[in-house]
Amino acid sequence: MDLDALRHGNFSQLGEAITDWEEMTKKLATLKEDAQKNLKGKADRASWNGVNAQVSREFIDKTAQEFADAHTQADTITNILKDTRGELVGYHTQLTEAISRGDKKNLTVIDTGHGTFSVTGNTRPDWASDPSGKTSATNQQDVDDLRDEIQRILSKATESDNSAAKVLRLLVDQTKYGFSDAAYKDRDTAADAVEAADKLAKMAKHPDKMSAKDIAEFNRYLEKYHNDPLFSERFAEGLGGKGTIQFWTDMVDAHAGARGSELKSMEELQKNLSMTLATASFSDSDAMKAWKSDLLKEMNTSFHPDSKVPSQLNPVGALGSQVISSLMRQGEFDTEFLDDYRTRLFKQDRGAGDSDTDALWVKGYDHIDLVFGSGNGRDPLDGLFDALSHNPEAATHAFESKADLDHMLNTTRYTDRGASLGHALEAAVTGLGAGELNSTPPHSSTQVKIMANIMAAVADPDNGGSLVTKAMGASFGHMAAAYMPEISRELGGPNSEKVFLTTSDSPAGLDKTDVVRFLTQVSNDAGGRAAIRYGESIYTDSLLEAHMADPSLFHGSQTQVIHDIAYNSGMIEGIVGRAVADSDVASSVEMEKQENDAMAQQGEFFKAVLAGGVGMGAVALCPEGKFAEMGAGAGGGFFGQVASIAVDAMYDGKQQEGALDSSLYRTGKDLNAMQDSVNQQAQWAVQEAMKKHHSTLPADGTLDLVRNAANDGWRDSDGIMEDVEKRPSA
């Protein structure tokens, strides 16, 4: 920065610009709130069908998010401009005061252009008569001190100005269209993030020189900034696409066989690095587009540690796709990037056929271990599925093709990718990413179609049982829990929509035969059947409470709708119970332990789900009288108390024996005990709903109605199962 620019700078125009930005931020805050409450809020509660369900709702959601991002970006720009102006005004004051002090010491400061200046002592008017011959009115030390002081001020002002410009450019370049969601309270915060990214990118150029202390520092920065958009983008750009792959190849080689504290440190590094790259992937800057393009180009390149020459025993290094996928296990990556990467990887995987895909990725790569902790990263689909599990939109795109879905399911017989595939499928059909505990949108027609295809695959007598045993049982159970409204509609038959409430875009999109067979197969897995039981109970209890709170939802007697709900509960639980009895899964002490453990684990999951306000198939009444998934707004008039009490009852009785009310679903050995548990659970739910909503229905008669209806449903489940397949107990 030139001396005169700071010395004579007029900051009034910058102040006016800041005022304009402040006004814009206030207006955008209003628009943001309006978009969330009115635009998106009404869209979430609307009944969508056809193209509107697939296009309009998504457009509205993205539009509402754009208003939020616009406000965030405007607020960040305002903060940076205000902070920078404040700093420059401060440096301007420091400069003028320094020059004024110099003037009093007869020092002259002159701008000599191009960022240079001079400080000189004024000539003494009487110097010619001074015997010493000194011409200056001051000494050289004063000149040097003033020069150094002014240089420090100008350097700081230049740094402030340049870093603000750099940050603002990075911020604007983040998105080609729309707005960035990067938020910063001031210029220093943003500048520090960029500076840290540059430092780490420089360190990563020489991983062989990184000591344990360097790695610890590296980790601290990544942990602090992995969600920071500017840091993440700058870091990824600094490494480059190919450089990112090479960096991790070198790191896993340098720390192969890590144990103890070293292993823990490397696990943290891999996690934080993955999350950093995930954040960076959302940037649309030209540099990040090049980074993503480079990654895709290097998918089939063989990578070796820089310090080593490939040996004759292991002439093939890690494939780029294997390295890339090993860095996608954590964090949410950009949908478009995941779509591109997944399309290429799926094509390669399909080319090997269902049975040879494991050989494609694992055979010949036995020396490779790209993952610290569990797994080895040889199967790139494993890491990709983990990435999809954190991005429901990309997961839905991945399994829209029935051919791709069937192929991936079939490959689980020959690979170890079942668990990660199950999590990806959960995200695809529920719209809820792994570990997310927030409200979810209604199931789209595409999601229901994928769920129907999954049910058909699992229901297939030729492969259904094998799919459930490939570490996907609990995931299938979670899917069933999330689709209890659609399942109940399908089992209930035509014109049951007024009883079995849902916001699904395609509530009639499942096949009854597949539904029954799917429930039967999944019930053979302890985690799967526990999830079905919790999901069924949550949905049943939410329905009872909703109808009890608003009798006008069903144009008929309350007793009729209560009967239908209780009957449905008995029927679904009867399918689960009979599947258990047919398969001998509860015939040993070990199996009983698995049952109890599964009820405990799934109980923890569903308690967290309800605490987080996630729908998982349950419905709740909105303040406006329409329906949305449970928890779409905490404290906004939604129901969930009765369902929470029911889950607590199931969870607390998971391992206890004795009285019926403390041993719900304790084991699957005794069909009669299971039937009693289902009946008791339904009666408790209606009792709680009646009490909460001050129902005038006769207590004894209503409980008797529930008891008989649940027993009827349980009894009829036998015939329903007989209709779809031959059973061992038949």
SULLINZI-V407341 format. One record per residue. N is the residue number from 1. PSI is psi as a letter, one per 20 degrees, with the letter a starting at -180 (none if undefined). NEAR is the number of other ideal C-beta (glycine too) atoms within 8 Angstrom. Layout:
BEGIN
{{N/PSI/NEAR} {N/PSI/NEAR}}
END
This chain:
BEGIN
{{1/p/9} {2/q/9} {3/g/12} {4/h/7} {5/g/8} {6/h/15} {7/g/11} {8/j/6} {9/p/8} {10/o/5} {11/j/10} {12/h/6} {13/h/7} {14/h/10} {15/g/9} {16/h/8} {17/g/9} {18/g/12} {19/g/8} {20/g/8} {21/h/12} {22/g/9} {23/g/8} {24/g/10} {25/g/12} {26/g/8} {27/g/8} {28/h/13} {29/g/9} {30/g/8} {31/h/11} {32/g/12} {33/g/8} {34/g/10} {35/h/13} {36/g/12} {37/g/8} {38/g/8} {39/f/12} {40/h/12} {41/g/9} {42/h/8} {43/h/11} {44/h/10} {45/i/11} {46/q/8} {47/o/4} {48/q/10} {49/q/6} {50/c/7} {51/h/6} {52/h/9} {53/h/13} {54/h/11} {55/g/8} {56/g/10} {57/g/14} {58/g/8} {59/g/8} {60/g/11} {61/g/11} {62/h/8} {63/g/10} {64/h/12} {65/h/8} {66/h/10} {67/g/14} {68/g/12} {69/h/12} {70/g/13} {71/g/13} {72/g/13} {73/g/13} {74/g/12} {75/g/11} {76/g/14} {77/g/11} {78/g/13} {79/g/12} {80/g/15} {81/g/13} {82/g/10} {83/g/12} {84/g/12} {85/g/12} {86/g/8} {87/g/12} {88/h/15} {89/h/9} {90/g/8} {91/h/14} {92/g/13} {93/g/8} {94/g/9} {95/g/15} {96/h/9} {97/h/8} {98/g/12} {99/h/11} {100/g/8} {101/h/9} {102/h/13} {103/h/9} {104/h/6} {105/j/9} {106/k/10} {107/p/14} {108/p/10} {109/p/12} {110/p/7} {111/p/10} {112/j/7} {113/q/6} {114/k/5} {115/j/7} {116/r/7} {117/r/10} {118/q/7} {119/p/11} {120/q/8} {121/q/13} {122/q/10} {123/p/8} {124/p/10} {125/h/4} {126/j/6} {127/h/10} {128/h/4} {129/i/4} {130/o/9} {131/h/3} {132/h/4} {133/j/6} {134/p/7} {135/h/6} {136/q/11} {137/i/7} {138/r/10} {139/r/7} {140/h/7} {141/g/6} {142/h/12} {143/g/13} {144/g/8} {145/g/8} {146/g/15} {147/g/9} {148/h/8} {149/g/9} {150/h/15} {151/g/8} {152/g/8} {153/g/13} {154/h/15} {155/g/8} {156/g/10} {157/h/15} {158/g/10} {159/g/8} {160/g/13} {161/g/11} {162/g/8} {163/h/12} {164/g/14} {165/g/8} {166/g/10} {167/g/15} {168/g/10} {169/g/8} {170/h/13} {171/g/14} {172/h/7} {173/i/10} {174/h/14} {175/p/9} {176/h/3} {177/q/4} {178/b/6} {179/q/9} {180/q/12} {181/j/9} {182/p/13} {183/p/7} {184/q/13} {185/h/5} {186/r/10} {187/g/15} {188/g/7} {189/g/9} {190/g/16} {191/h/12} {192/h/8} {193/g/14} {194/g/15} {195/g/8} {196/h/12} {197/g/16} {198/h/10} {199/g/9} {200/h/13} {201/h/13} {202/g/8} {203/h/10} {204/i/12} {205/h/7} {206/m/7} {207/h/9} {208/i/8} {209/j/6} {210/o/9} {211/r/6} {212/h/7} {213/h/6} {214/g/10} {215/h/12} {216/g/9} {217/g/8} {218/g/13} {219/g/12} {220/g/8} {221/g/11} {222/g/14} {223/h/9} {224/h/7} {225/j/13} {226/i/13} {227/j/6} {228/o/10} {229/g/13} {230/g/16} {231/g/14} {232/g/17} {233/g/17} {234/g/14} {235/g/13} {236/g/13} {237/g/12} {238/h/12} {239/h/12} {240/q/9} {241/g/14} {242/h/9} {243/h/10} {244/g/14} {245/g/15} {246/h/10} {247/g/11} {248/h/13} {249/g/14} {250/g/13} {251/g/11} {252/h/11} {253/g/10} {254/h/9} {255/k/10} {256/p/7} {257/j/4} {258/q/10} {259/r/5} {260/c/6} {261/h/5} {262/g/10} {263/g/11} {264/g/8} {265/g/13} {266/h/13} {267/g/10} {268/h/10} {269/g/14} {270/g/15} {271/g/10} {272/h/12} {273/g/11} {274/g/13} {275/h/13} {276/g/16} {277/h/15} {278/g/14} {279/g/14} {280/h/14} {281/i/11} {282/i/8} {283/p/12} {284/j/10} {285/q/11} {286/h/6} {287/h/8} {288/h/14} {289/h/9} {290/h/9} {291/g/14} {292/h/12} {293/g/9} {294/g/11} {295/g/14} {296/h/10} {297/h/8} {298/j/13} {299/h/13} {300/j/6} {301/q/10} {302/p/8} {303/p/12} {304/q/10} {305/p/8} {306/h/7} {307/i/6} {308/q/8} {309/p/4} {310/p/9} {311/r/7} {312/h/4} {313/h/4} {314/m/8} {315/i/6} {316/p/7} {317/a/9} {318/p/13} {319/q/13} {320/g/13} {321/h/11} {322/g/15} {323/g/15} {324/g/15} {325/h/16} {326/i/14} {327/k/13} {328/j/15} {329/i/12} {330/q/10} {331/r/12} {332/o/6} {333/q/14} {334/p/7} {335/g/10} {336/g/6} {337/g/10} {338/h/16} {339/g/11} {340/g/10} {341/g/13} {342/h/13} {343/g/8} {344/g/10} {345/g/14} {346/g/11} {347/g/8} {348/g/10} {349/g/13} {350/h/10} {351/h/7} {352/i/9} {353/r/7} {354/g/9} {355/i/7} {356/j/9} {357/h/14} {358/g/11} {359/h/8} {360/g/11} {361/h/12} {362/g/10} {363/p/7} {364/i/5} {365/k/12} {366/h/5} {367/i/5} {368/p/10} {369/n/8} {370/j/12} {371/p/11} {372/p/10} {373/c/7} {374/q/3} {375/r/6} {376/i/7} {377/j/16} {378/h/9} {379/o/12} {380/h/14} {381/h/17} {382/g/13} {383/h/16} {384/g/14} {385/h/13} {386/g/15} {387/g/15} {388/h/15} {389/i/14} {390/i/14} {391/n/14} {392/h/11} {393/g/7} {394/h/14} {395/g/14} {396/g/16} {397/h/11} {398/h/14} {399/j/14} {400/h/9} {401/p/6} {402/h/6} {403/g/7} {404/g/12} {405/g/13} {406/g/10} {407/g/11} {408/h/14} {409/g/12} {410/h/9} {411/i/15} {412/i/14} {413/h/10} {414/j/9} {415/r/11} {416/k/6} {417/j/13} {418/g/11} {419/g/10} {420/h/13} {421/g/14} {422/g/13} {423/h/13} {424/g/15} {425/h/15} {426/g/14} {427/h/18} {428/g/14} {429/i/16} {430/h/14} {431/j/11} {432/p/11} {433/q/10} {434/p/9} {435/i/5} {436/p/7} {437/m/9} {438/r/9} {439/q/10} {440/q/10} {441/r/10} {442/q/11} {443/p/16} {444/r/14} {445/h/11} {446/g/9} {447/g/13} {448/h/18} {449/g/11} {450/g/15} {451/h/15} {452/h/12} {453/h/12} {454/g/15} {455/g/14} {456/g/10} {457/g/13} {458/h/14} {459/i/14} {460/o/8} {461/h/6} {462/h/4} {463/i/10} {464/g/14} {465/h/8} {466/h/8} {467/g/14} {468/h/15} {469/i/9} {470/l/9} {471/k/8} {472/j/14} {473/g/14} {474/h/15} {475/g/12} {476/h/18} {477/g/18} {478/h/14} {479/g/14} {480/g/16} {481/g/17} {482/h/14} {483/k/14} {484/h/15} {485/g/14} {486/h/17} {487/g/13} {488/h/13} {489/g/14} {490/g/11} {491/h/13} {492/h/10} {493/a/5} {494/q/3} {495/k/5} {496/j/11} {497/h/9} {498/i/9} {499/g/12} {500/n/12} {501/q/11} {502/q/12} {503/j/11} {504/p/11} {505/i/13} {506/m/12} {507/i/11} {508/k/7} {509/j/11} {510/r/15} {511/p/9} {512/g/8} {513/g/8} {514/h/12} {515/g/14} {516/g/15} {517/h/15} {518/g/15} {519/h/15} {520/g/13} {521/g/15} {522/h/16} {523/i/14} {524/i/15} {525/p/13} {526/g/12} {527/h/12} {528/g/16} {529/h/17} {530/g/17} {531/h/16} {532/g/16} {533/g/13} {534/g/15} {535/g/17} {536/g/13} {537/g/15} {538/g/19} {539/g/15} {540/g/15} {541/h/16} {542/g/16} {543/g/13} {544/g/14} {545/g/17} {546/g/15} {547/h/15} {548/h/13} {549/h/9} {550/n/8} {551/h/7} {552/i/5} {553/h/8} {554/o/11} {555/m/4} {556/a/5} {557/q/5} {558/h/11} {559/h/10} {560/g/9} {561/h/13} {562/g/15} {563/g/11} {564/h/12} {565/g/14} {566/h/16} {567/g/12} {568/g/14} {569/g/16} {570/h/20} {571/g/14} {572/g/17} {573/h/16} {574/h/16} {575/g/15} {576/g/13} {577/g/15} {578/h/14} {579/h/15} {580/g/14} {581/h/9} {582/h/10} {583/i/9} {584/k/5} {585/i/9} {586/k/11} {587/j/6} {588/r/6} {589/h/5} {590/g/6} {591/h/11} {592/h/11} {593/g/8} {594/h/9} {595/g/14} {596/g/12} {597/g/9} {598/g/13} {599/h/15} {600/g/11} {601/g/11} {602/h/14} {603/g/14} {604/g/9} {605/g/11} {606/h/16} {607/g/12} {608/h/9} {609/g/10} {610/h/15} {611/h/7} {612/i/9} {613/k/14} {614/q/15} {615/g/14} {616/l/15} {617/i/12} {618/q/14} {619/r/16} {620/q/16} {621/p/11} {622/q/13} {623/h/5} {624/j/5} {625/j/6} {626/a/7} {627/q/11} {628/r/14} {629/q/16} {630/p/18} {631/j/15} {632/i/13} {633/o/9} {634/p/6} {635/j/4} {636/k/8} {637/j/7} {638/q/14} {639/q/12} {640/i/13} {641/g/9} {642/g/15} {643/g/16} {644/g/10} {645/h/11} {646/g/16} {647/g/15} {648/g/9} {649/g/12} {650/g/16} {651/g/13} {652/h/8} {653/j/13} {654/h/13} {655/j/7} {656/q/9} {657/r/5} {658/c/5} {659/q/5} {660/h/9} {661/i/8} {662/j/10} {663/k/12} {664/p/13} {665/k/12} {666/g/12} {667/r/10} {668/j/12} {669/h/7} {670/o/7} {671/h/8} {672/g/6} {673/h/12} {674/g/13} {675/g/14} {676/h/9} {677/g/12} {678/g/15} {679/g/14} {680/g/11} {681/g/14} {682/h/15} {683/g/12} {684/g/11} {685/g/15} {686/h/15} {687/g/10} {688/g/14} {689/g/15} {690/g/13} {691/g/8} {692/h/10} {693/j/9} {694/l/6} {695/q/10} {696/j/3} {697/q/9} {698/p/5} {699/g/8} {700/g/6} {701/h/9} {702/g/14} {703/h/11} {704/h/8} {705/g/12} {706/g/15} {707/g/11} {708/g/8} {709/g/14} {710/g/16} {711/h/11} {712/g/10} {713/g/17} {714/g/15} {715/g/9} {716/i/10} {717/h/16} {718/g/9} {719/h/7} {720/g/12} {721/h/14} {722/h/9} {723/h/6} {724/h/8} {725/q/8} {726/p/3} {727/q/9} {728/h/5} {729/i/6} {730/none/5}}
END
